[in-house]
Amino acid sequence: MAHVDVIRLQLQFQPLRFSSSSFFIITLPPPPSGNSAKRLFSPIAYSSSASPPATLALSPRKHLLSFKVCATVAETGQPKWWEKNAPNMIDIHSTQEFLSALSQAGDRLVIVEFYGTWCASCRALYPKLCRTAEEHPEILFLKVNFDENKPMCKRLNVKVLPYFHFYRGAEGQLESFSCSLAKFQKIKDAIETHNTARCSIGPPKGIDDLLVEPSSVPKDRPAESV
């Protein structure tokens, strides 16, 4: 039976230095001299000549950094959950946009969702709200980001998220309530109640507080999540 020597290699790490091709270099000691019996090495092999010492080239660090940068760009290029709108959904960024959207809606039923990008309940409910919007293209859905429209939300008495207002023509605000995914049936019931054929005369009602700017805006208080 052939005698087998097992040699344990001890790598002597010298301070890292860069070659001209930006590779990391690790210097290994020369192989030990001795009998010619079969030797088992770890997966790293080196030349049997005593000089020069063998070198092991590792992948450049810049390749890894490049991969991370590309992955980050690809990820940030995807739309956020609150940006994935149905065709009949409109993002509201100001009080004037809100008033204009209600006026231009005419007799269409308008559902306003007040949400926060940080609100877990808003995020959980949102995909189902988008499907409902696609099922009812005759309804206009307005989305109001609470953090971008705090003064308007306070004047509309929005204190909990997600929160919903229902409007229709001269009838103005029909209903308002908070809702979570578990209670989404409330939204379906309200649609069934208010989404009927009718004609209205006159401007929308129930938004008088938005037409008059308050002399002083109360101190901001964060909305609560349902």
C-alpha positions in Angstrom: 0.0 0.0 0.0 1.5 3.3 -1.1 2.4 5.7 1.6 0.5 9.0 1.3 1.7 12.2 2.9 -0.9 14.8 3.7 0.6 18.2 3.7 -1.3 21.1 5.3 -0.6 24.4 3.6 -0.3 27.5 5.6 -0.9 30.5 3.5 1.3 33.5 4.4 -0.8 36.5 3.6 1.3 39.5 2.8 -0.2 43.0 2.6 -2.5 43.2 -0.5 -1.1 44.9 -3.4 -2.5 45.6 -6.9 -1.0 44.5 -10.1 -1.4 46.5 -13.3 -4.6 44.6 -14.1 -6.1 45.4 -10.6 -5.9 41.8 -9.4 -5.3 40.9 -5.8 -2.1 38.8 -5.3 -1.6 36.2 -2.7 1.9 34.7 -2.5 2.3 31.1 -1.6 5.5 29.5 -0.1 7.5 27.2 -2.3 6.6 23.5 -2.1 8.5 21.5 0.5 11.3 19.2 -0.8 11.5 15.6 0.3 10.4 12.2 -0.8 8.6 11.8 -4.0 5.7 10.0 -2.4 2.2 11.1 -3.5 1.0 14.2 -1.8 -2.5 15.5 -1.3 -2.9 19.3 -1.5 -5.9 21.5 -0.8 -7.7 22.6 -4.0 -5.0 25.2 -4.5 -2.1 23.9 -6.6 1.2 25.5 -7.3 4.3 24.9 -9.4 6.9 22.5 -8.1 9.8 24.8 -9.0 11.4 26.6 -6.0 11.4 30.0 -7.7 9.6 32.2 -8.4 6.9 31.6 -5.8 3.5 30.7 -7.3 0.7 33.4 -7.2 -3.0 33.1 -7.0 -5.1 35.7 -8.9 -8.5 36.5 -7.5 -11.3 38.2 -9.4 -11.0 42.0 -9.4 -13.1 43.8 -6.8 -14.3 46.2 -9.4 -16.3 43.5 -11.1 -18.3 42.8 -7.9 -18.9 46.5 -7.3 -20.1 46.8 -10.9 -22.6 44.0 -10.4 -24.0 45.6 -7.2 -24.5 48.9 -8.9 -26.3 47.4 -11.9 -28.6 45.4 -9.6 -29.5 48.5 -7.6 -30.3 50.5 -10.7 -32.5 47.7 -12.0 -34.4 47.5 -8.7 -35.0 51.2 -8.4 -36.2 51.3 -11.9 -39.4 49.4 -11.0 -42.5 51.4 -10.1 -43.4 51.6 -6.4 -46.5 49.8 -5.2 -48.5 53.1 -5.1 -47.5 54.0 -8.6 -49.1 51.0 -10.3 -52.4 52.6 -11.3 -55.4 51.4 -13.3 -56.3 53.6 -16.3 -59.1 55.4 -14.4 -56.9 56.3 -11.4 -55.4 59.8 -11.0 -52.8 60.9 -8.5 -53.6 64.2 -6.8 -50.7 66.4 -5.8 -52.5 69.6 -4.7 -55.8 71.0 -3.5 -56.3 72.7 -6.9 -55.9 69.4 -8.7 -58.4 67.8 -6.3 -61.0 70.5 -7.0 -60.4 70.4 -10.7 -60.8 66.6 -10.9 -64.1 66.7 -9.0 -65.5 69.5 -11.2 -64.5 67.7 -14.4 -65.9 64.4 -13.3 -69.4 65.6 -13.9 -71.9 63.0 -12.8 -69.4 60.2 -12.6 -69.0 58.6 -9.2 -65.6 59.6 -7.7 -63.9 57.5 -5.1 -61.0 59.2 -3.3 -58.4 57.2 -1.5 -56.2 58.8 1.1 -53.1 56.7 1.7 -49.5 56.8 3.0 -46.6 55.1 1.3 -45.5 53.9 4.7 -49.0 52.5 5.6 -49.0 48.7 5.7 -52.8 48.6 5.5 -52.8 50.8 2.4 -50.3 48.6 0.7 -52.2 45.4 1.5 -55.5 46.9 0.2 -54.1 48.6 -2.9 -54.0 45.6 -5.3 -57.7 44.8 -4.7 -58.6 48.5 -5.1 -56.8 48.5 -8.5 -58.8 45.4 -9.6 -62.0 47.1 -8.5 -61.1 50.2 -10.6 -60.5 48.0 -13.6 -63.9 46.3 -13.1 -65.6 49.8 -13.0 -64.1 51.9 -15.7 -67.0 54.3 -15.4 -65.8 55.3 -11.9 -63.1 57.8 -11.3 -60.5 57.0 -8.6 -58.5 59.8 -7.1 -55.4 59.0 -5.0 -54.2 61.5 -2.4 -50.9 60.9 -0.7 -51.3 62.1 2.9 -47.7 63.2 3.4 -47.8 65.3 0.2 -51.2 66.9 1.0 -51.3 67.3 4.8 -53.1 70.6 4.9 -55.9 69.4 2.6 -56.2 66.1 4.4 -56.6 67.9 7.8 -59.3 70.2 6.4 -61.1 67.0 5.1 -60.8 65.5 8.6 -58.7 62.6 7.4 -57.1 61.1 10.6 -56.9 57.4 9.7 -55.4 55.6 6.7 -56.5 54.2 4.4 -59.5 56.5 4.2 -62.2 56.9 1.5 -64.5 59.6 0.3 -67.3 59.1 -2.2 -68.4 62.1 -4.4 -70.9 62.6 -7.2 -71.7 65.8 -9.0 -73.9 68.3 -7.3 -74.6 65.8 -4.5 -71.1 66.3 -3.4 -69.7 64.0 -0.7 -71.9 60.9 -0.4 -70.0 58.9 2.2 -66.7 58.6 4.0 -65.1 55.9 6.0 -61.9 54.1 6.9 -61.3 50.7 5.4 -58.8 47.8 5.5 -58.4 44.7 3.3 -60.4 42.6 5.7 -63.3 45.1 5.4 -63.1 45.8 1.7 -66.7 44.7 1.3 -67.6 48.2 2.6 -66.2 49.7 -0.6 -68.1 47.3 -2.8 -71.3 48.0 -0.9 -70.8 51.7 -1.3 -70.2 51.4 -5.0 -73.4 49.4 -5.4 -75.3 52.0 -3.5 -74.0 55.1 -5.2 -73.0 53.9 -8.7 -76.5 54.4 -10.3 -77.6 56.3 -13.3 -78.6 59.9 -12.4 -78.1 63.5 -13.4 -77.0 66.4 -11.2 -77.2 70.1 -11.6 -74.7 72.5 -10.1 -71.2 72.3 -8.7 -70.2 69.6 -6.3 -71.0 70.1 -2.6 -69.2 69.2 0.6 -65.9 70.7 -0.3 -66.5 74.2 1.1 -63.6 73.9 3.6 -61.2 73.5 0.7 -62.3 76.7 -1.0 -61.3 78.8 2.0 -57.7 78.8 3.1 -57.5 78.7 6.9 -55.7 81.6 8.6 -53.5 79.2 10.5 -52.7 75.6 9.8 -52.7 73.4 12.9 -49.5 71.6 13.8 -48.9 68.5 11.8 -49.9 65.2 13.3 -49.2 61.9 11.6 -52.2 59.9 10.4 -52.9 56.5 11.9 -53.0 53.3 10.0 -56.1 51.1 10.2 
